[in-house]
């Protein structure tokens, strides 16, 4: 590591396997966009990471998938700008605190039934992997008439693994960060 201070975080990225695990195990993110005045705003949303099949006619890049009611303010904002950002943290998941990944990129708003039929069951299973009945109930909850699907295709990523930093500053490490 080049510089073992908290001001130079260059070497404290997530390893590819840790990033994949974070995206798989976590199911909430902060979704961010800008309003008409150019002011940033964000909300916590459920998501999953994956690729769409070619048959859907949508971009098939690795994407972060979310859903909300079309009436939410983020929908016209994303339609207007075509961009959004997402931050995922390991807090609350088995990945643990101190591991984060932020993504920025084009964001597509899909309001067609075929995309919802593909995406909503996957999101329901990601949110309720422990129970087939629970996933079915979640799907019934999510599948509403005025729902849209948001597809963020990451073009830039910034991630961080605090464990790498705390190894160099053990005395300052918060409890549990080196376990």
Secondary structure, DSSP 8 states (H G I E B T S, - for coil): ----SSS--TT----HHHHHHHHHH--EEEEEEE-TTS-EEEEEEE-EEE---GGG-S--SSEEEEEEETTSHHHHHHHHH-EEEEEEE-TTSTT-TTEEEEEEEEEEEE--HHHHHHHHHHHHHHH-TT-HHHHHHHHHHH--TTEEEEEEEEEEEEEEEHHHHHHT-GGG--TTTT-
